[in-house]
Amino acid sequence: MKLPIVRYGHPVLRAKGKRVEKVDARIRELAANMLETMHEANGVGLAAQQIGEALQLTVIDVGAAEDQASTLKLNGEEVDAKTSMPLVLLNPELTLAHSTVVGLEGCLSFPEITADISRASSVLGYAETLDGKTIEIEATGLLARALQHEVDHLHGILFIDRMSAVTKVALRSRLRRMQRENAPRR
């Protein structure tokens, strides 16, 4: 079932997600609905906060991104990043590489806004899966960028927080309007 995507201005986007302690039917259904929502919106990632749930749950799928390469190692074994998608990750934790790369990012909670964002060029992390296993993830390219973007969401950090001051100034009026339009009514 496609879910509504929360837009900038809604307070849940700034909420730190609660750990998922138990995978039950509700969490499995939520993950499946998030995947459907992300695919229908042509996104490469979606965090639970973006559908109104403050949980440490994200889905990622860079498989359709033809023009951007990614590498992926799962538990130390190199696998094909495109055919290993989608990823459903619970309680992910990342360690970032020291080198950074600037790349264009967008966000489903900020329609029609993109910006160059500096991110680590590679990540190493751990996450739990829907079958209760802990996996080690190493990624580069678009997948590394998507992982960082989505894990930020799980901690209430938005990609606008990572924009340069010049970019924020240029987008100020659009962001203020979006914030007003999407804030909960009192």
Secondary structure, 3 states (H helix, E strand, C coil): CCCCCCCCCCHHHHCCCECCCCCCHHHHHHHHHHHHHHHHCCCCEEEHHHHCCCECEEEECCCCCCCCCEEEEECCEEECCCCCCCEEEEEEEEEECCCEEEEEEECCCCCCCEEEEEEECEEEEEEECCCCCEEEEEEEHHHHHHHHHHHHHHCCCCHHHHCCHHHHHHHHHHHHHHHHHHCCCC
